[in-house]
């Protein structure tokens, strides 16, 4: 069974599509997370001063969520690349 898995090559186009989608995710996800945090803060029903204060107190959240999410996905992708052929990379 292990020899059969080793002899079947991983499809190159699939690996390229995954790399491209990871780049798209890394560039689009921070924008989406920032938009949702702004929407959540506006949905609280606070007045204008409260909304400004809430946005300032939550300003780090979209960046932190985006950074750690992209970091985790990139780490899984690199681990999969290394496990695919450990002696090449």
Residue frames as a rotation matrix with the C-alpha (Angstrom) as fourth column:
UNK 1
0.568 0.823 0.000 0.00
0.823 -0.568 0.000 0.00
0.000 0.000 -1.000 0.00
UNK 2
0.487 -0.433 -0.759 2.76
0.149 -0.815 0.561 2.48
-0.861 -0.386 -0.332 0.86
UNK 3
-0.622 -0.738 0.262 4.61
0.357 0.031 0.934 1.77
-0.697 0.674 0.243 -2.39
UNK 4
-0.143 0.667 0.731 1.43
0.981 -0.003 0.195 2.40
0.133 0.745 -0.653 -4.35
UNK 5
0.808 0.429 -0.403 0.96
0.515 -0.847 0.131 5.78
-0.285 -0.314 -0.906 -2.63
UNK 6
0.108 -0.872 -0.478 4.61
0.084 -0.471 0.878 6.65
-0.991 -0.135 0.023 -3.23
UNK 7
-0.636 -0.416 0.650 4.50
0.601 0.261 0.755 5.81
-0.484 0.871 0.084 -6.94
UNK 8
0.254 0.787 0.562 1.43
0.951 -0.309 0.002 7.91
0.175 0.534 -0.827 -7.74
UNK 9
-0.774 -0.619 0.133 2.58
0.592 -0.782 -0.194 11.51
0.224 -0.071 0.972 -8.30
UNK 10
-0.137 0.681 -0.720 0.68
0.591 -0.527 -0.611 14.43
-0.795 -0.509 -0.330 -6.83
UNK 11
0.338 0.313 0.888 -0.98
0.938 -0.196 -0.287 16.40
0.085 0.929 -0.359 -9.64
UNK 12
-0.671 -0.733 -0.108 1.02
0.735 -0.678 0.033 19.53
-0.097 -0.058 0.994 -10.41
UNK 13
-0.509 0.512 0.692 -1.98
0.136 -0.746 0.652 21.65
0.850 0.427 0.310 -11.56
UNK 14
0.553 0.730 -0.403 -3.78
0.501 0.095 0.860 20.91
0.666 -0.677 -0.313 -8.30
UNK 15
0.059 -0.628 -0.776 -0.76
0.972 -0.139 0.187 22.07
-0.225 -0.765 0.603 -6.29
UNK 16
-0.847 -0.387 0.364 -0.60
0.488 -0.838 0.245 25.29
0.210 0.385 0.899 -8.33
UNK 17
-0.047 0.916 0.399 -4.30
0.170 -0.386 0.907 25.98
0.984 0.111 -0.137 -7.83
UNK 18
0.588 0.217 -0.779 -3.90
0.768 0.153 0.622 25.49
0.254 -0.964 -0.077 -4.08
UNK 19
-0.421 -0.817 -0.394 -0.94
0.869 -0.488 0.083 27.91
-0.260 -0.308 0.915 -4.03
UNK 20
-0.739 0.213 0.639 -2.94
0.248 -0.796 0.552 30.48
0.626 0.566 0.536 -6.02
UNK 21
0.328 0.945 -0.014 -5.98
0.295 -0.088 0.951 30.16
0.897 -0.316 -0.308 -3.76
UNK 22
0.261 -0.326 -0.909 -3.75
0.963 0.023 0.268 30.59
-0.067 -0.945 0.320 -0.72
UNK 23
-0.822 -0.565 0.073 -2.48
0.570 -0.812 0.129 33.88
-0.013 0.148 0.989 -2.18
UNK 24
-0.361 0.787 0.501 -6.06
0.079 -0.509 0.857 35.00
0.929 0.349 0.121 -2.86
UNK 25
0.517 0.547 -0.658 -7.04
0.657 0.240 0.715 34.05
0.549 -0.802 -0.235 0.69
UNK 26
-0.165 -0.691 -0.703 -4.08
0.962 -0.271 0.041 35.96
-0.219 -0.670 0.710 2.14
UNK 27
-0.941 -0.227 0.250 -5.02
0.295 -0.913 0.280 39.11
0.165 0.338 0.927 0.24
UNK 28
-0.326 0.904 0.276 -8.82
-0.091 -0.321 0.943 39.03
0.941 0.282 0.187 0.60
UNK 29
0.110 0.438 -0.892 -9.37
0.768 0.533 0.356 37.67
0.631 -0.724 -0.277 4.11
UNK 30
-0.703 -0.366 -0.609 -7.98
0.690 -0.560 -0.460 40.72
-0.173 -0.743 0.646 5.98
UNK 31
-0.896 0.416 0.158 -10.44
-0.304 -0.832 0.464 42.95
0.325 0.367 0.872 4.13
UNK 32
-0.071 0.911 -0.406 -13.37
0.027 0.409 0.912 40.67
0.997 0.053 -0.054 4.90
UNK 33
-0.091 0.009 -0.996 -12.48
0.932 0.353 -0.082 40.36
0.350 -0.936 -0.040 8.57
UNK 34
-0.936 -0.253 -0.244 -12.09
0.323 -0.893 -0.314 44.15
-0.138 -0.372 0.918 8.92
UNK 35
-0.638 0.760 0.125 -15.49
-0.392 -0.460 0.796 44.67
0.663 0.459 0.592 7.33
UNK 36
0.096 0.716 -0.692 -17.19
0.363 0.622 0.694 42.17
0.927 -0.318 -0.199 9.63
UNK 37
-0.432 -0.281 -0.857 -15.67
0.902 -0.106 -0.419 43.64
0.027 -0.954 0.299 12.79
UNK 38
-0.993 0.117 0.014 -16.88
-0.116 -0.992 0.038 47.09
0.019 0.036 0.999 11.71
UNK 39
-0.320 0.934 -0.161 -20.35
-0.281 0.069 0.957 45.66
0.905 0.352 0.241 11.02
UNK 40
-0.026 0.278 -0.960 -20.46
0.771 0.617 0.158 43.92
0.636 -0.736 -0.231 14.44
UNK 41
-0.751 -0.315 -0.580 -19.49
0.636 -0.581 -0.508 47.11
-0.178 -0.750 0.637 16.22
UNK 42
-0.874 0.483 0.056 -22.15
-0.424 -0.812 0.401 49.11
0.239 0.327 0.914 14.39
UNK 43
-0.197 0.837 -0.510 -24.77
0.013 0.522 0.853 46.45
0.980 0.162 -0.114 15.15
UNK 44
-0.684 -0.118 -0.720 -24.37
0.679 0.258 -0.688 46.98
0.267 -0.959 -0.096 18.90
UNK 45
0.342 0.903 0.259 -26.73
0.742 -0.429 0.516 49.96
0.577 0.016 -0.816 18.74
UNK 46
-0.071 -0.438 -0.896 -24.36
0.865 -0.475 0.164 52.36
-0.497 -0.763 0.413 20.45
UNK 47
0.855 0.317 -0.410 -24.33
0.137 -0.901 -0.412 56.08
-0.500 0.296 -0.814 19.76
UNK 48
0.852 -0.515 0.091 -21.73
-0.005 -0.182 -0.983 57.67
0.523 0.837 -0.158 17.48
UNK 49
0.226 -0.807 0.545 -19.22
-0.920 -0.360 -0.152 58.27
0.319 -0.467 -0.824 20.28
UNK 50
0.345 -0.032 0.938 -19.65
-0.580 0.779 0.240 54.74
-0.738 -0.627 0.250 21.55
UNK 51
0.961 0.009 0.277 -19.16
0.207 0.640 -0.740 53.32
-0.184 0.768 0.613 18.06
UNK 52
0.598 -0.792 0.125 -15.95
-0.405 -0.433 -0.805 55.28
0.692 0.431 -0.579 17.60
UNK 53
0.068 -0.569 0.820 -14.66
-0.992 0.048 0.115 54.12
-0.105 -0.821 -0.561 20.97
UNK 54
0.589 0.216 0.778 -15.63
-0.258 0.963 -0.072 50.52
-0.766 -0.158 0.623 20.23
UNK 55
0.964 -0.262 0.040 -13.93
0.109 0.257 -0.960 50.60
0.241 0.930 0.276 16.83
UNK 56
0.305 -0.903 0.303 -10.78
-0.725 -0.427 -0.540 51.95
0.617 -0.055 -0.785 18.41
UNK 57
0.069 -0.276 0.959 -10.78
-0.885 0.427 0.187 49.30
-0.461 -0.861 -0.214 21.12
UNK 58
0.560 0.194 0.806 -11.36
0.069 0.958 -0.279 46.48
-0.826 0.212 0.523 18.56
UNK 59
0.682 -0.266 -0.681 -8.99
-0.708 -0.471 -0.525 47.87
-0.181 0.841 -0.510 15.92
UNK 60
-0.387 -0.917 0.097 -6.40
-0.875 0.398 0.273 45.13
-0.289 0.021 -0.957 16.47
UNK 61
0.028 0.462 0.887 -8.86
-0.306 0.848 -0.432 42.25
-0.952 -0.259 0.165 16.06
UNK 62
0.932 0.337 -0.133 -9.14
-0.234 0.278 -0.932 42.07
-0.277 0.900 0.338 12.23
UNK 63
0.324 -0.891 -0.318 -5.38
-0.840 -0.115 -0.531 42.24
0.436 0.439 -0.786 11.84
UNK 64
-0.427 -0.493 0.758 -4.78
-0.825 0.555 -0.105 39.57
-0.369 -0.670 -0.644 14.49
UNK 65
0.353 0.642 0.681 -7.44
-0.219 0.764 -0.607 37.22
-0.910 0.065 0.410 13.13
UNK 66
0.930 -0.017 -0.367 -6.20
-0.366 0.032 -0.930 37.65
0.027 0.999 0.023 9.56
UNK 67
0.057 -0.997 -0.046 -2.55
-0.959 -0.042 -0.281 37.20
0.278 0.060 -0.959 10.52
UNK 68
-0.458 -0.265 0.848 -3.04
-0.653 0.747 -0.119 34.01
-0.603 -0.609 -0.516 12.52
UNK 69
0.564 0.717 0.410 -5.49
-0.177 0.590 -0.788 32.53
-0.807 0.372 0.459 10.02
UNK 70
0.824 -0.335 -0.458 -3.17
-0.503 -0.057 -0.862 33.13
0.262 0.941 -0.215 7.06
UNK 71
-0.192 -0.934 0.300 -0.22
-0.977 0.153 -0.147 31.90
0.091 -0.322 -0.943 9.13
UNK 72
-0.113 0.221 0.969 -2.04
-0.453 0.857 -0.248 28.66
-0.885 -0.466 0.004 9.97
UNK 73
0.865 0.484 0.135 -3.08
-0.093 0.419 -0.903 28.00
-0.494 0.769 0.407 6.36
UNK 74
0.563 -0.737 -0.374 0.40
-0.711 -0.201 -0.674 28.77
0.422 0.645 -0.637 5.03
UNK 75
-0.307 -0.679 0.667 1.94
-0.914 0.406 -0.008 26.50
-0.265 -0.612 -0.745 7.65
UNK 76
0.277 0.480 0.832 -0.36
-0.191 0.876 -0.442 23.63
-0.942 -0.037 0.334 6.68
UNK 77
0.967 0.073 -0.245 0.46
-0.249 0.045 -0.968 24.19
-0.060 0.996 0.061 3.01
UNK 78
0.164 -0.982 -0.098 4.23
-0.914 -0.113 -0.390 24.16
0.371 0.154 -0.916 3.67
UNK 79
-0.271 -0.209 0.940 3.90
-0.694 0.719 -0.041 21.05
-0.667 -0.663 -0.340 5.83
UNK 80
0.676 0.579 0.456 1.98
-0.069 0.666 -0.742 19.29
-0.734 0.470 0.491 3.06
UNK 81
0.781 -0.461 -0.421 4.67
-0.547 -0.181 -0.817 20.27
0.301 0.869 -0.393 0.53
UNK 82
-0.213 -0.922 0.324 7.39
-0.974 0.175 -0.143 18.86
0.075 -0.347 -0.935 2.75
UNK 83
-0.113 0.240 0.964 5.47
-0.446 0.855 -0.265 15.65
-0.888 -0.460 0.010 3.45
UNK 84
0.858 0.455 -0.239 4.82
-0.386 0.263 -0.884 15.19
-0.339 0.851 0.401 -0.27
UNK 85
0.694 -0.716 -0.078 8.52
0.391 0.466 -0.794 14.88
0.605 0.520 0.603 -1.07
UNK 86
0.952 -0.171 -0.254 10.73
0.176 -0.375 0.910 15.41
-0.251 -0.911 -0.327 1.98
UNK 87
0.160 -0.984 0.077 14.09
0.673 0.166 0.720 15.23
-0.722 -0.064 0.689 0.21
UNK 88
0.063 -0.094 0.994 13.45
0.932 -0.350 -0.093 17.89
0.357 0.932 0.065 -2.45
UNK 89
0.665 0.322 0.674 12.60
0.180 -0.945 0.273 21.06
0.725 -0.060 -0.686 -0.52
